[in-house]
Amino acid sequence: MRKILLSVFFSAVLWAESGVYIGAGGTMYNEDFTFNSTGFASNEMSATYQGSKIKIGYGERKAYAIEFSLSYGEYDKNIFSDDDGAQVFVDIDIIKAFDTDIGFYPFIKFGFGVGNLKIDRVLDSSVASGSFQVGGGFFIPIFGGDFELEASAVYRWKNFEGIDLVGDAAEVDSSVIEPYIGLGYRF
């Protein structure tokens, strides 16, 4: 009986410390793409991405959190077709923050994501991608502590599904350091 009461007590303490938070912000970065195919020489190109992100998470600002985010944006160049459209990306991240006792909370994070980029090709109308990311940043509580400013940088390695090049599939990879700045609210 005592173990049950202690378990309920500690669960309540954890529940009281943790909470839901939401956030929104923007990002802009240069992404390097590498196209590999057996029938063609390796080709590289770069494009600038500009987009926005909304997110929701659960956890404590000074400890651990899990975060789900939805990104939407576009590249300044056509990469996969003559008329590339918007990219939608969903990420799941685990965050470990640290209490510095000086007014801000540095953190590290890692996770994975999936995306979809609209393209205009004869055989394809979109190209899917998957990614792994790792990075860090900091939270600064503002306006009494419920709001926070977040700045982060994440290294993202992305792999796109193969693109059909006249009977031969090209594999496309990219890597990027993705900065983010946004505003959040903790409930």
N, C-alpha and C positions, 0 to 999 in steps of 0.2 A: 504494500500500500504506500509506503514511504517513497519507493522508487517511482511510482506512478505520479504522486504529488510533486516530486522533484522534477520529473519530466515535463509535467504540465507547467510548472513554475518557470523553468528555463525556456520552454517554448514561448511562453507569454513574454518573457524578457526579450527574446530575439525578435518576436513579432513587433514589440513596442519600439525597438530601435530601428528596424528596417521599415522601408516604405516604398511606395510607388513614386516614380518621377517621370516627367515628360520633358522633351526638349526639341528645339528646332535651331537650325543654323545653315551655314553655307560652306562651300568648298570650291577651290579652283586649283588645278594642278596640270602639269605636263606629263603625259603618259607615253611610254616607249613601247611600241609593238614590234614583235618579231614574227615573221611569216616563214614557216618551214614546209617544204614540199619536196618529194623525191624527184619530180619532173622539172622543177624550177630552182633557181638559185635562191638562197636565203635573202629575204628582203626585210628591211627595217624602216620604220617611220615613227614620227611623233605627232601627237595631237594634244591640244589643250582642252580639258574638260572643265565645265562650269556647271554646278548644280546645287541643289538644296537637300536637306535631310531632316526628317522628323524621327523621333525615337521615343520609346517608352521602356522603362526599366524597373527593376525591383531590387532593393538592397539598401545598404547604409553608405553614406558619403565617406565615412572613415574606414570602411572595411571592404566587403565584397559586394558585387552586384552582377546581375545578368541583364543584358540590354538587347532589345530588338530595334532595328532601325530600317527605315525605308528611304532610299535615295532616288532622286529624279534629276536628270540633267542631260546635256548634249555636248558633243565634241565640236570643235571649230572646223574640223575637216571631215570629209567622207573617208572612212577607213575600209569598210567592207563592200560598199556599193557606190553607185553614183548619187544616191539620195539616202544617206543614213539619217535615222530619226533619233528619238529620245531613248535613253537608257534608263531602265528601272532596276534597282538593286536592293536586295533584302539581306541584312547582316544580323548575325547573332554573336554577341561578344560576352566574354567573362572579364570583369574588371576587378582589380585589386588596388584599392586606394590606401593611402598612408596618412595618418594624423600627424602633422608637423607642429601643432600648437602655436603657429604663427600666422594663421589666417587663410591659408590655402591648403589644398589637399592634392599632392601629386598622385598619379595613378599609372599603372601599366594595364594593358588589355591585350587579349588575343581572341581570335574567333574565325569564323568562316562566313561566306556569303554566296548568294546565287543572283544572277542578273539576266536581263533580256534586253537586247539592243535591236531596235527596228531597223531593217535594211530593205533595199529594193533590188532584189536579184530575181532572175528567171525562176530558179528552183527554191529560193528561200525568201521569207518575208521577215525573219528575225534570226538572230544568232544568240544562243545561250552561253553563259559563262559561269564559272565557279571560282572562288578565291579563298585564300588563307591570308590573314592579316595579323600583325603584331605591332604594338606601338605604345605610346605613352602620352601623358599630358597632365593637366591640372584643372581642378575646380576652384573657383573663388566665390565664396558665399557673398551675396549682395542683398541690399534692402531688407536687412534683419535676418537673413539666413535661409528663408524659404526659396529665394531665387538664387541662381548661380550662373556665373560665366564659365564656360568651358573652352579650353584651347587644347588641341591635341595634334599629333602627327602619327600616322600609321603607315607602315610599309605593307603594301598589298601586292601579292603575286596572283595574277589572274590567268586562267586558261580558258580559251574560247572553244566551242565545238568546231569541228572541221568544216571548212568552206569548200564546196565542190568547184574545182578548177578544171573543167573539161576532162572528166574521168579520173582526176587525181584530187585527193583531199589535201588541203593545206591546213596545217595546225598553227594556231595563233596563240602566242603567250604575250603577256605584258607585265611590267612591274612599275610601281609608282610609289612615291612617298606622298601620301594624301593628307594635307593639312585640313583642319576643321576648326571653326570658331562658331559658338552658338550660345544660346541662352536656355536655361532649364528651370523647372519649378519642381520642388519636392513637396509632396502631400504629407 
